Amino acid sequence: MITRVIAAAALSNLGDGLRVVALPLLAASLTSDPVLVSGLVVAAYLPWVLFGLPIGSLVDRGRPEVFMRVTNVGRAVLLGCLTALLAIGFNSIWLLYVITFLLGIGEAVYDNASQSLVPRIVPDRQLESANGALVTAERVGQDLVGPAVAGVLFTASVVLPFGLNAVLLAVAGALLIKITTEVPQLQGRGGVLTETVAGMRWLWRDRFVRRLILTGACLVFTTWVWESTLVLLATGPIGLSAAGYGLVLGIGALGGVGGAVATPFLVARMDRWWLQLGSLGLCGLVDLLLAVAPNAITVALAWGGTGFGFAVWHVVSVSTRQRVVPAEILARVNSAARMLSITALPA
């Protein structure tokens, strides 16, 4: 079953990589207002802030594979409609906002359900391998293959990346049809709000998991403090061209893939706690190296080293939560972790 989940994740993330590039390009063709174009990022992440915790409660009440199938099909339909509208010449920046927001809701549900499904179908000893494969699929699709293909397709026709994204999501949904888990027992449960509060109360009382999640959010915050302005350093004092900057980031993105692939092997040979501390130390070390000697090589090392450390931290942290958090509240705890990380990005 996990093979089907990984294959579905690979297709979904490839589609995400297409859309991440194609949507801003389409927006830029509709308006020159930088606020409206950049607002698409807010529309994509806002669902996590608004609905992340209730989504976790809903996933805890049901079967995660059902949520994954429904959201993939729903997103495929949305993108199919967008493709049809673009084909007949109808386009609007406000339409993009609505579709981006709805796609963000679907992505929030899918990601949460995916993390909740893995421990139900994978033995405890294989959690790092399964999560490592899922993160690898995410990094390859979203950071490497998807963006490269999206630029070519968009140049050929504006409808192609969105149409292909719709097809990939539909196929990914079909791959999950034969996966079935048990329906959770609902006796004694309250409403969604009551369950959300109960889940957050558990999280606040569990010091270990709370610290794990808060540390992850701090890692996101401190990393984006410098990554958000890296383009100014690279194209300014360092003197990289736009093409050179893109090439350096492409090389550096391999670090995230390498970290996801390497984590299961590292877990088999190292204590998980020291491995997490090492991943944080690696991120700090390569950042310091960039600060001390800013040049094209250290930009690639900082981007790639941070990607490697981030991937290791993410795989081990998710696997740890899947082991120690009770199954009946796992989705709510995952939602809290993701919501804090998403909030750290704009902050």
N, C-alpha and C positions, 0 to 999 in steps of 0.2 A: 504493500500500500504506500509506503514512504516513497517508492520510486515514482509513483503517479503524482504524489504531492510535489516532489522536486521538479518533475517535468512540467507540471502546471505552473509552478513558481518561475521556472525558466522562461516560459512563454509570456506569463503575466509581466515579469520584469523587463523582458525585451520590449513589450508594448509600452511599458512605462518609460523606458529609455527613448523610444520614438516620440512619445507625447511630450516629454520634458523639453525636447528641443523644438518640436514642431509647433507647439502652442505659442511660445514667445515669438517665433518667427511669424506665425499667422497674426498675432496681435500687433506686431510691429508693422505689418503690411496694412493694417486697418487704422492705426493711429500712431502719431509721432509723440504723443504725450507719454513721457517716461513714467509718470505716476500710474497711469492706467495700465501700462505694460507690466510694471513691477507688481501691480496689485494682483495679478494672476497668482503670484506666489502666496500671497495672503489668502486668496480664495481657496487654494489647494490645501493649506495647512489649517485653516480656521475650523473645519469640521472636527479635528482632533481636540481642539480647545473647547469647543461647544458641546460635542457629543461623545467624547472619548470615554468618559466614565459610564454614562448610561449604556453605551455600546457594549462595554465589558459586562455589565449586568445581564444584558440580553443574551450575549454569547454563553454566559454561565448557565442560563436557563435552558439552552437548547443543544443541538448537535452542531459542532463547529463546521463540519464538512458541508452541511446544508447552507449555512451562511456564506461559505466560500463559493459554492456553486451559484447561489442566487446573485451574489454581488458581481461575480464575473459575467454572468449573462446580462445583468442589468447594465453594467458598464459597457458591454459590447453593443447593447441596443442604443445607449446614449451616443456612443461614437459612430454607430451606423447612421443615426439620425443626423449627426453633425456632418458626416461624409456626404450624405444625400443633399443636405442644404447647401454645402459648399459646391457640389457638382452643378446645382442649378443656379449658382451665382448669388445666393442669399448669404450674407455674412454680417455680423455685428459684434462689436467688442463686448456688448452686454450679454449677448448669447454665449460668448466664450466664458464669461464670468459665471453664468448659471451652470453651464456644463462642467466647468472646472470644479465648482463647489460640490456638485452632485457626485462627480468622480472622486472627489476627496472623501466624501462620506463612504462610498463604496470601498475605497482603499483602506480606510480606517477599520471598517468591518472585516475585510479580508485579512489584513495583517494580524489583527487581534485573534481572529478565529484560527489562523494558521499556527500561531504560537500555542494556542490551546489544544489543537489537534495533535501536534507532534508527540507529547507524552502519552497520549491515548493509544498510539499505534506503534511506538518505538520503545524497545526495552531501555531501562535506565542506563545501562552501560554504553548505549549507542546514541545518546542524546547529542553529544558534541559532534559526532559524525554527521547526524541528520541536520543539525542546525548549521554546521559548517557548510554542508552542501547547499542549504537554502541561502545562506549569505553569499556564497560563491555565485549562485545563480542571479542573485540580486545585483551584485557588483559587476558581473560580466554584462548583464542585460542593460542595466541603468547607466553604467559609467563608461563602458567600452563599445559594445556592439551597437546598442540602440541609438546613441547619439550620432555615431558615424553613419549609420544607414539612414537616419532621419534626414540629415542634411542633403544626401543624394536624392532621396525620394521627394523631398519638398521642392527641390530645384526642378525635378521632372514634372511634378504636379502637386498642387497643394492638397489634394484629397488623398493621395497615396498613403502617407504615414498614418492618417487617422483611420482609413479603411483597413490597413494591415493591422493596426492596433485592435480594431474591433474583431477581426478574424482570430487573432492570437488569443484574445480573452475568451471568445466562444469555444475555441478548441481546449483551452485550459479548463473551462468549466466542464466540458465533456469528459475530460480525463478524470475528474473527481466523482463521476456518477456512481462507480462501483464501490466507493469507500463508504462504509457504514459503521458508526459507533453507537453505543448504547445511549438511550435517552435518559438524561439525569432525573433523579427523583426530585419532585417539586414540593413534597409535603412540608408544610410548616414555613414556606417561604412567603415573603411579603411582596409589595410592589417593587417596581424598578428602583424608585428613589430610596426605599427602605433598604434594599439589598446593596445599593451603591454605598450608602452610609455605612452599612455593616462591613463591607469590604474595606473601605478606607479606615475604619476603626481598627480592623485587624492589622492592616498595614502599619498604622501608626504605633501599635503596641509591639510589633515584631521588629526589634532593633536591628537585627542582622539584615533583613530584606530591605528595611527602610534606608539603611546606610548604603546598601548596594545600589539602590535606585537613585538616591541623591548624589552619590559619587558619579554615576553614569551621566546624570544631568549636568553636573559640574564639568565633566570631561567635554561634553558637547559645547557648553558655554565657552570654556577657555579656549577650545580649538577654533570655534567660529569667530572669536575675537580677532585672531590674526588671519584666518582663511578668508574672512569677508573683505579684507583690505589687501590681500596678497597681490591682486592684479595691479594695484598702485605701486607696490614695491618692485614687482617684476618688470613692468613696462616703464617705470620711472627711473629710480637710481640704478637698477641692475641693467636696464636698457634692452630687455627682450622685446622682439616684435610680437605682434598679435599671433602670428603663426608659430613663432617660437614658444610663446607662452602656452598655446594649446598643446604643442608637442610635449612640453615638459609635464603638463598636467596629465596627458595621456600616459606617459611613461610612469609617472607617480601613481596613477590609478591602479597599476598592476600590484602595488603594495597591498591594497585592500583585498584583492583576489588571493594573493599569496598568504595573507594572514588567515583568511577563511579556510583555505586548503590545509594550511599547516597546523591549525589549532587541534584537530583530533590527534595528530601525531605528538604534539607537545603535551597534551593532557595525559597521554599514555606514559609519559616519561617524567612529568613534573607535577608537583602539588598544585592544585587549581588556584589556591590562594596566592601563592608566590607567582604563578603565571599571570594573574590579574595585576598584581603589583608591578611585575615586569612590563606589562603592556602600558601601564600608566607612565612608568619610568622612560620607556622608549619614546612615547609621545613628547615628554618633556625634553629629552635629550636632543631629538632632531629639531625641535623648535628652537632650543638654545643654539644649536649649530647654525641655523639660519640667521639668528640674531647676531651672532659673532662674526660670521663670514657670509654675508648675503651675495650669492651669485647663482647662476643658472643651475649648477650642480646641487647646491644646498636647497634650492627651491624644490627640485625633484625629490631629494632625499627627505625633506620635511613633509612634503605631500605624501610620498610613498610610505615613509616610516610611520606617519600618523595614521594612514590608511591601514597599515599592517596592525599597529597597536589597537586601533579602533575595532577592527574585525575580531581580533583575539578577545578583547574585552567583551564585545557584544555576544559572541558565541558562548563564552563561558558564563556570562551573567544570565543570559536567557536560559541556558541549560540548568544553572543553579536554581533559578526561580521555578522552573518546571519540576525540580526535584523536591524543593522544600515547601512550596506554597500548596496548601490543600487544593485538590482538583476543583472543588465547588466554588472557589473564589479566584482561580488562576487568571481568568480573563479580566477580572476587575483590577487585579494587581498589575497585569500587563498593560492595561489601559492607563493606569496611573503613571507607570514608567514611561510610556510613550508620550503621554501628554506633557510631562515635565520636560522631556527632551525636545519636543516640538516647541514648547514655550521658550526654551533656552535659545533656540535659533534666532528669532527676531530680537530677543533681549540682548 
